[in-house]
Amino acid sequence: MQRFNLTFSGEILPGKAPAVVKARFGRLFGIGDPDRVEQFFSGKEIILRRNLDPREAAEFYARLRGLGALPALAKVAPKTTSPSEDSVSIPDNLSDTTATKSPYHNSRRAPNPYALRPFHDRHAPRRREAQALHLRRLGVITAAVALAGLFVLAVSSAILPPPAPPPQVIAGTSHDTGELVLATDQLLLRHDRSGTERDVTSLQEMGLSGIITALAYNTPDEVLLLVAQPSAATTLYRCSFSNRECQPVFGETATPEARAFARVTASGNLILADPTNNLLTLHSPEGRLLASAERQLPSQPVLRVEAGLLLINGIDAPSISVLRYEPEAFAEQLDEILLLPADAVRSGLSRTLDFSWVGDQWWVSMENPETGATGLFRYDSLWNLVAVARLPDGHYPQKLLGWKQKLLILDPEQTQVLRFNAQGQAEVPLQVNHLQNLLADYQEEQVARSVRGHLLLVALLMIALLGLGFAGWQRLRLRVCQSLHYRNAPLLGRHAKDIQWLPGAGESGLRLRHILQKLRVLPGHIGVLGQQLILVDHRGIYHTGTGKQLRWHPLFLMIDDVVLYTGPTALPEFDTRSWPLLTAALAEADRVDTATILVSLVAARHPLAVAGSIVLIIAVTVILTLAA
């Protein structure tokens, strides 16, 4: 049979735009470099294809003329034909590289045909379709469970109360020996005369339940505790530190309703204030009622016994009432002291919070009931203003306690107790170590809870997103599987030796491009056997096809489940000079969308799919972590 060489001298048909013809010529032969395309139009005759049979020669001739180029066909003598010459000829003067090195010199070697495995899984689409349906439901269920967990987490955070903060000092009492007892709602904290914490006793250890509202020393080993109970009346107890026991002062008789009490040091008598019933009562140390009197009392009464007189804070005015406490003249008022320092008047401090006698002066804390502003003032024994004490910002002088010629300021919001000497100078605050330790533990637990909550939030959010993404992926996979119809690959047999394998892309002289080319090589081969195209993927599995059996993508070629990465034009995986070998086989190939390529890559566990999945998971994890 007569053979022909297809030659081209760069001539363009009249009426055709040269730029359009050159662009089409480059696409036909897979040449992305415009400079290389220009060399084919330099006027020098170049052999494009050798040893073509008449049908192939006519086909290529017609195709080139359709592009707008004017090729030529030259007869070849039979003795010059050789199967090994069935390839594209490139002129020697195209580049310096081609002058010294074979255009196919690269790291991609032809595969061993006997090591290849044919594709035999034509039922894969139907099997994967059923699997995708099941996995899509599983993804939706997983996402729904995670979203339900997020809802429960949000609702519980909004409804459940936060953990109770650590207890703070709300009351205290001191003894003439210098010992000090500070109280929280549940704890008694004993300190020696130096202010060092001796021990901590809880109400539970004393056999009691409830909340401590007031206390006073009875003896160096005993304190009187006024304990409020939610479901019972307030009870006054006499408690021993040495025995850790408490006995009700009033025995089996019900304790009078009381918010505050005071002990008369000389006689041991007890004075109780009941603001609910506006009643003052006087009792013996054993609890026997000695006297009572009705009197308007503030909601938070403060009782102080000093110099043979009973002093009570006023109701609606910044004042202190002076009363007698002897049984025969109990609650008889002797005087009403108005507290009107200029600073208090300007700040609207109209309510007396507390007062205490320290050294030879009265200390009084006052409050504006509307704004919450407070002030601390010093008076002499005749209630003449001496000075205004300055408190650090954020301190609230709720309770004042005299201790060894010093004043302690009890603030339920602070873990340290402010201390002033008798001259009004601030001293080093008294540190309540036990409460500070409880606060540190509480803060650590809060941080741990916050971290756990954030981790749980991130985990649930990630599971929900992954579940939805997984369900979406399975939906895409289902759509692709429903459109596929696979066939098994034939055995190569004796035709294996006749396959012409495409070489890999040559190396560029540019250093950066050279490095990228070294990194880009992925396993896989393309072979041509007549009109059949043979694809070998990274697993060593091959498939053959032609026409509609082939599918192509700008970056991939595929036959059924065998997917081969060919690379972009800038960094191709195979030598672009060999693309004309594929022209006939790909003439009727269908283009596939990216979704089909992705599904096929994942199904084949292609290295690109594995790497992309890892990068995606890491990116989603980082984004969710930063967002939370």
C-alpha positions in Angstrom: 0.0 0.0 0.0 1.3 3.5 -0.9 2.4 5.5 2.1 2.5 9.3 2.5 4.3 11.9 4.6 2.2 14.9 5.7 4.3 18.1 5.3 3.7 21.7 6.1 5.6 24.9 5.0 3.6 27.5 6.9 1.2 28.5 4.1 -2.2 29.9 5.1 -5.3 29.7 2.8 -6.4 33.1 1.4 -9.1 34.8 3.5 -8.1 33.1 6.7 -6.9 35.1 9.7 -3.3 34.0 10.5 -3.8 34.3 14.3 -6.9 32.1 14.2 -5.2 29.5 12.0 -2.1 29.4 14.3 -4.3 29.0 17.4 -6.3 26.1 15.9 -3.1 24.5 14.7 -1.7 24.6 18.2 -4.8 23.1 19.7 -4.9 20.3 17.1 -1.3 19.2 17.9 -1.5 20.0 21.6 1.2 22.8 21.4 0.5 25.4 24.1 3.7 27.5 23.5 3.0 30.2 20.9 6.7 30.5 20.1 6.8 26.8 19.1 3.7 27.2 17.0 5.4 30.1 15.2 8.2 27.8 14.1 5.8 25.7 12.1 4.9 28.8 10.1 8.5 29.9 9.5 8.4 28.8 5.8 10.6 25.8 6.2 9.0 22.5 5.3 8.3 20.3 8.3 7.1 16.7 8.3 4.1 16.5 10.6 3.3 12.8 10.2 5.2 9.9 8.5 4.1 6.8 6.7 0.3 7.5 6.6 -1.9 5.2 4.7 -4.2 6.9 2.1 -7.2 7.2 4.4 -5.2 8.7 7.2 -3.4 11.0 4.9 -6.6 12.3 3.4 -8.1 12.7 6.8 -5.2 14.8 8.1 -5.0 16.8 4.9 -8.7 17.7 5.1 -8.5 18.6 8.8 -5.6 21.0 8.3 -7.3 22.7 5.3 -10.4 23.0 7.6 -8.2 24.9 10.0 -7.1 27.3 7.2 -3.6 25.8 6.7 -2.3 24.5 3.3 -0.5 21.1 3.9 1.1 18.8 1.3 1.4 15.1 0.9 4.6 13.4 -0.3 4.8 9.8 -1.4 7.1 7.5 0.5 9.0 4.6 -1.1 8.0 1.3 0.5 11.6 0.5 1.6 11.7 3.6 3.8 8.6 2.7 5.9 9.2 1.4 9.3 6.8 0.9 12.2 9.2 2.7 14.5 8.9 5.9 12.4 5.1 6.3 13.0 5.6 9.4 15.0 5.6 13.2 14.8 8.8 14.7 13.2 10.1 17.8 14.8 12.7 19.9 13.0 16.2 19.9 14.5 16.4 23.7 14.8 13.3 24.1 17.1 15.4 24.6 20.3 18.8 24.0 21.6 17.5 21.2 23.8 16.1 19.1 20.9 19.5 19.4 19.2 21.3 17.5 21.9 18.6 15.4 23.5 15.8 13.2 22.4 12.4 14.9 22.6 11.1 11.9 24.6 14.0 11.9 27.1 12.2 11.9 30.5 11.6 9.8 33.7 8.4 8.2 32.4 9.1 4.7 31.1 6.8 2.5 29.1 4.9 0.0 31.4 5.4 -3.7 31.4 2.3 -4.9 29.5 2.4 -8.2 31.3 2.1 -6.5 34.7 -1.0 -4.6 33.8 -4.4 -5.6 35.0 -7.5 -5.2 32.9 -10.5 -3.3 34.2 -13.1 -5.9 35.2 -15.8 -4.2 37.2 -18.7 -3.3 34.9 -21.2 -3.7 37.7 -19.5 -0.9 39.8 -22.0 1.9 38.9 -25.0 -0.1 40.2 -23.2 -1.3 43.3 -22.0 2.3 44.0 -25.5 3.6 43.4 -27.0 1.5 46.2 -24.0 2.3 48.4 -24.5 6.0 47.8 -28.2 5.9 48.7 -27.3 4.2 52.0 -24.4 6.5 52.8 -26.4 9.6 51.9 -29.1 8.6 54.5 -26.3 7.9 57.0 -24.8 11.4 56.4 -28.1 13.1 56.8 -28.9 11.2 60.0 -25.4 12.0 61.4 -25.8 15.7 60.6 -29.3 15.8 62.1 -28.0 14.2 65.4 -25.1 16.7 65.5 -27.5 19.6 64.9 -29.8 18.3 67.6 -26.7 18.2 69.9 -26.0 21.8 69.0 -29.5 22.7 69.8 -29.4 20.9 73.2 -26.1 22.6 74.0 -27.5 26.0 73.1 -30.7 25.5 75.1 -28.8 24.1 78.1 -26.4 27.0 78.1 -29.3 29.4 78.1 -31.5 27.6 80.6 -29.2 25.9 83.1 -27.9 28.3 85.7 -24.1 28.9 85.8 -22.2 27.2 88.6 -22.4 29.0 91.9 -19.4 31.3 92.5 -17.2 30.6 95.5 -18.5 31.9 98.9 -17.5 35.3 100.1 -17.3 37.0 103.5 -20.7 38.3 104.5 -20.3 38.7 108.3 -17.8 38.6 111.1 -17.1 39.0 114.8 -14.1 39.6 116.9 -13.2 38.9 120.5 -11.3 41.0 123.1 -8.5 38.5 122.9 -7.9 39.5 119.3 -9.3 36.4 117.7 -11.4 36.8 114.6 -14.2 34.8 112.9 -15.3 35.6 109.4 -18.3 33.9 108.0 -19.6 33.0 104.5 -23.1 31.7 104.1 -21.9 28.1 105.0 -18.4 28.5 106.5 -16.8 29.8 109.6 -13.1 30.9 109.1 -11.2 31.4 112.4 -8.1 33.6 112.5 -5.7 34.3 115.3 -4.7 37.7 116.6 -2.1 38.1 113.8 -4.8 37.5 111.1 -3.5 34.1 110.2 -6.2 31.6 109.3 -6.5 28.8 111.9 -9.2 26.5 110.7 -12.3 26.4 108.6 -15.6 24.9 109.9 -18.7 24.3 107.9 -22.3 24.4 109.1 -22.5 20.7 108.1 -19.7 19.8 110.4 -21.6 21.6 113.2 -24.7 19.5 112.4 -26.6 22.5 110.9 -28.2 23.4 107.6 -29.2 26.8 106.3 -27.5 30.1 105.7 -25.5 32.2 108.3 -26.9 35.7 108.5 -25.2 37.1 111.6 -22.8 36.0 114.4 -21.2 37.2 117.6 -18.7 35.8 120.0 -20.1 34.4 123.3 -16.9 33.0 124.8 -13.5 32.5 123.2 -14.6 29.0 122.2 -18.3 29.7 121.4 -20.1 31.8 118.9 -23.7 32.7 118.5 -25.0 32.0 115.0 -28.2 33.3 113.5 -29.1 30.7 110.8 -31.8 31.2 108.2 -33.5 28.1 106.9 -35.6 28.1 103.7 -38.4 26.0 105.1 -38.3 26.9 108.8 -37.9 29.9 111.0 -34.6 31.6 111.7 -32.8 30.0 114.6 -30.2 31.3 117.0 -27.6 28.7 117.9 -24.8 28.6 120.5 -21.9 26.7 118.8 -18.7 25.4 120.2 -15.6 25.2 118.1 -13.9 22.5 120.3 -16.8 20.1 120.2 -18.1 21.1 116.8 -21.6 21.1 118.3 -24.5 23.6 118.2 -27.4 24.0 120.6 -30.5 26.3 120.0 -30.4 29.2 122.4 -34.2 29.1 122.9 -34.3 25.3 123.4 -37.5 23.8 122.2 -39.2 27.2 122.1 -39.4 28.7 118.6 -36.8 31.4 117.9 -38.4 34.8 117.4 -38.2 36.0 113.8 -35.0 38.0 113.6 -32.7 39.5 110.9 -30.0 40.8 113.3 -29.0 40.5 117.0 -26.5 41.9 119.4 -25.0 40.6 122.6 -24.7 42.8 125.7 -21.1 42.0 126.9 -21.7 42.8 130.6 -24.8 40.7 131.1 -24.8 38.3 128.2 -28.3 39.4 127.3 -29.4 39.1 123.7 -31.2 41.8 121.7 -33.1 40.6 118.5 -34.5 42.7 115.7 -37.5 41.5 113.7 -38.1 44.0 110.8 -41.0 41.8 109.5 -43.1 42.4 112.6 -41.3 45.7 113.6 -40.3 44.2 116.9 -37.3 44.5 119.3 -37.0 41.8 121.9 -34.6 41.4 124.9 -33.7 37.9 126.1 -31.5 36.4 128.9 -28.5 34.3 127.9 -30.7 31.2 128.3 -33.3 32.6 125.9 -35.9 33.8 128.4 -37.8 36.8 127.2 -37.1 39.9 129.3 -38.7 42.7 127.4 -40.1 43.6 124.0 -41.1 46.7 122.1 -42.7 47.6 118.8 -40.7 49.9 116.6 -40.3 50.7 113.0 -37.1 49.0 111.8 -35.1 49.1 108.5 -35.2 46.0 106.3 -31.5 45.3 107.1 -31.2 46.4 110.7 -27.8 47.0 112.3 -27.6 46.7 116.2 -24.6 47.9 118.1 -24.3 48.0 121.9 -21.7 50.6 123.0 -21.2 52.6 126.2 -24.5 51.3 127.8 -26.6 52.3 124.8 -28.3 50.5 121.9 -27.7 52.0 118.5 -29.8 51.2 115.4 -29.5 52.5 111.9 -32.4 54.7 110.7 -35.2 53.8 108.4 -35.6 56.4 105.7 -33.0 59.0 106.6 -29.2 58.9 107.0 -29.4 58.6 110.8 -28.7 56.4 113.8 -31.2 56.0 116.6 -30.0 55.9 120.2 -32.0 53.6 122.6 -31.9 52.2 126.1 -31.8 48.4 126.5 -32.5 47.9 130.2 -35.5 45.7 130.8 -37.5 48.4 132.6 -36.9 51.0 129.8 -36.3 48.7 126.8 -36.2 50.5 123.4 -36.8 53.9 124.9 -35.3 56.4 122.4 -32.9 58.9 123.7 -31.7 60.6 120.6 -31.6 60.5 116.7 -28.3 61.3 115.1 -28.5 62.8 111.6 -25.5 62.0 109.4 -25.2 64.8 106.8 -21.6 65.2 105.7 -21.2 67.4 102.6 -19.9 64.6 100.4 -22.8 62.4 101.4 -25.4 65.1 100.6 -23.8 65.8 97.2 -23.8 62.1 96.4 -27.3 61.4 97.7 -26.1 58.9 100.3 -29.4 58.7 102.3 -29.2 55.2 103.8 -26.9 54.0 106.6 -25.4 50.6 105.7 -23.4 49.9 108.8 -21.4 51.6 111.6 -18.8 50.4 114.1 -16.8 51.9 117.0 -13.0 51.5 116.5 -10.6 53.1 118.9 -12.2 56.4 119.8 -14.1 57.0 116.6 -17.2 55.9 114.8 -16.9 54.6 111.3 -20.1 54.8 109.2 -20.8 53.5 105.7 -23.6 55.1 103.7 -25.3 54.3 100.3 -27.4 56.0 97.7 -30.2 53.4 97.2 -30.9 54.5 93.7 -27.4 54.6 92.2 -25.6 52.2 94.5 -22.9 54.8 95.3 -21.3 54.4 98.7 -19.1 56.4 101.1 -17.2 55.7 104.3 -17.0 58.4 107.0 -15.2 58.9 110.3 -16.9 60.6 113.3 -15.6 61.4 116.8 -17.4 60.3 119.9 -19.8 63.3 119.7 -20.6 62.5 116.1 -18.7 65.3 114.6 -17.3 64.5 111.1 -13.5 63.8 111.2 -12.7 62.7 107.7 -13.9 60.8 104.6 -12.2 57.5 104.1 -11.3 56.7 100.5 -12.0 53.1 99.2 -10.4 51.5 96.2 -12.7 51.4 93.1 -15.0 48.4 93.1 -15.2 48.0 96.9 -18.6 48.0 98.6 -18.5 48.6 102.4 -21.5 46.4 103.2 -20.3 45.3 106.7 -17.9 47.1 109.1 -16.1 45.1 111.8 -13.9 46.4 114.6 -10.8 44.2 115.3 -7.9 45.2 117.6 -8.2 48.9 117.1 -8.6 48.4 113.4 -11.5 48.5 111.0 -12.2 45.6 108.6 -14.5 46.2 105.6 -16.4 43.1 104.5 -17.3 43.1 100.8 -19.1 40.0 99.5 -17.6 40.6 96.1 -14.0 40.5 97.2 -11.7 37.7 98.5 -9.6 40.1 100.5 -10.7 42.3 103.5 -9.7 45.9 103.5 -8.1 47.1 106.7 -7.7 50.6 108.2 -6.0 51.6 111.4 -7.6 53.8 114.1 -6.1 56.9 112.5 -7.9 56.1 109.2 -4.9 55.0 107.3 -5.2 52.0 104.9 -3.1 49.0 105.8 -2.3 45.8 104.0 -5.6 43.9 103.3 -6.4 40.8 105.2 -6.0 37.8 103.0 -8.6 35.1 103.4 -6.5 32.2 102.0 -9.3 29.6 102.0 -11.6 31.8 99.9 -8.8 32.7 97.5 -8.1 29.1 97.0 -11.8 28.4 96.3 -11.8 31.3 93.9 -8.7 30.0 92.0 -10.3 26.6 91.8 -13.6 28.1 90.6 -11.8 30.1 87.9 -9.9 27.1 86.7 -13.1 25.1 86.5 -14.7 28.0 84.6 -11.8 27.9 82.1 -12.0 24.1 81.8 -15.8 24.3 81.3 -15.4 27.0 78.7 -12.7 24.9 76.9 -14.9 21.8 77.1 -17.8 23.7 75.8 -15.9 25.2 72.9 -14.4 21.8 72.0 -17.9 20.2 72.1 -19.3 23.0 70.0 -16.5 22.7 67.4 -16.8 18.9 67.4 -20.6 19.0 66.9 -20.3 21.7 64.3 -17.7 19.8 62.5 -19.7 16.6 62.6 -22.8 18.4 61.3 -20.8 20.0 58.5 -19.0 16.8 57.6 -22.4 14.9 57.7 -24.0 17.5 55.4 -21.0 17.5 53.2 -20.8 13.8 53.1 -24.5 13.6 52.3 -24.0 16.1 49.5 -21.1 14.2 48.2 -23.1 10.9 48.1 -25.9 12.7 46.3 -23.4 13.9 43.7 -21.9 10.4 43.6 -25.4 8.9 43.1 -26.1 11.3 40.2 -22.8 10.3 38.5 -23.4 6.6 39.1 -26.8 6.7 37.5 -25.3 8.1 34.3 -22.5 5.5 33.9 -22.5 2.2 32.0 -19.3 0.4 32.3 -17.8 -2.5 30.3 -14.9 -4.8 31.0 -11.5 -4.2 29.3 -10.3 -6.8 26.7 -7.1 -8.7 27.2 -4.2 -7.2 25.4 -2.7 -10.5 24.4 -0.4 -10.6 21.5 -1.2 -6.9 20.7 0.7 -5.7 23.7 3.9 -5.4 21.8 2.3 -3.2 19.2 1.2 -0.5 21.6 2.9 2.8 21.2 3.2 4.5 24.6 3.3 8.3 24.8 6.4 9.7 26.4 6.3 12.1 29.4 6.8 15.8 29.1 10.3 17.0 28.5 12.2 19.1 31.1 12.3 22.9 30.7 15.5 24.9 31.1 13.9 27.3 33.5 14.8 26.4 37.1 11.4 26.9 38.7 9.6 25.1 35.9 12.2 22.3 36.1 11.5 21.9 39.9 7.7 21.9 39.3 8.1 19.3 36.6 10.1 17.0 38.9 7.3 17.3 41.5 4.3 16.9 39.2 4.9 13.3 37.8 2.0 11.0 38.8 1.8 7.3 37.9 0.0 6.5 34.6 0.4 5.9 30.9 -1.3 6.5 27.6 -0.9 4.0 24.8 -2.2 4.0 21.2 -3.0 0.8 19.3 -4.5 1.7 16.0 -7.7 3.6 16.7 -7.8 2.3 20.3 -6.6 4.4 23.2 -5.2 2.6 26.2 -5.2 4.3 29.6 -3.2 2.9 32.6 -3.9 4.5 36.0 -1.9 4.7 39.1 -3.0 1.2 40.2 -1.7 -0.4 37.1 -5.2 -1.1 35.8 -5.8 -0.4 32.1 -8.8 0.1 29.9 -9.2 0.5 26.2 -11.6 2.5 24.1 -12.3 4.8 21.2 -14.9 7.4 20.2 -17.8 7.6 22.6 -16.1 5.2 25.0 -13.5 7.9 25.8 -14.2 10.9 28.0 -12.0 13.9 28.4 -11.6 16.8 30.7 -9.1 19.7 30.4 -6.9 18.0 33.0 -7.9 14.3 32.7 -8.6 11.4 30.3 -10.9 8.6 31.4 -12.4 5.3 30.3 -15.0 4.1 32.7 -13.3 4.0 36.1 -9.7 4.4 34.8 -8.8 8.0 35.2 -5.5 9.5 34.1 -4.2 12.9 35.0 -2.8 14.7 31.9 -2.1 18.1 33.5 -2.7 21.7 32.4 -1.3 23.2 29.2 1.4 25.0 31.2 2.7 21.8 33.0 1.5 18.8 31.0 2.2 15.2 32.1 2.9 14.0 28.6 4.9 15.4 25.8 2.6 17.7 23.8 4.4 16.8 20.6 2.9 13.3 20.8 -0.7 14.6 21.1 -1.4 14.1 17.3 -1.3 10.4 18.0 -4.5 10.8 20.0 -6.3 13.0 17.5 -8.2 10.2 15.8 -9.1 8.3 19.0 -10.4 11.5 20.7 -12.3 12.9 17.8 -15.7 11.7 19.1 -14.9 11.6 22.8 -17.4 13.3 25.2 -16.4 15.9 27.6 -17.2 15.2 31.3 -17.9 17.7 34.1 -15.7 18.1 37.1 -18.1 16.3 39.4 -17.7 13.1 37.4 -14.0 13.4 37.5 -14.0 14.0 41.3 -16.3 10.9 41.9 -14.1 8.7 39.7 -10.9 10.0 41.4 -12.2 9.2 44.8 -13.5 5.8 43.7 -10.1 4.9 42.3 -8.3 6.4 45.4 -6.2 8.5 43.1 -3.3 10.3 44.8 -4.8 13.7 43.9 -8.1 12.7 45.6 -6.3 11.5 48.7 -4.1 14.6 49.0 -7.1 16.9 48.3 -9.2 15.2 51.0 -6.4 15.6 53.6 -6.0 19.3 52.8 -9.8 19.8 52.9 -10.2 18.1 56.3 -7.2 20.1 57.7 -8.6 23.4 56.4 -12.1 22.8 57.7 -10.7 21.8 61.1 -8.5 25.0 61.3 -11.4 27.2 60.2 -13.8 25.8 62.7 -11.3 26.0 65.5 -10.5 29.6 64.8 -14.2 30.5 64.4 -15.0 28.9 67.8 
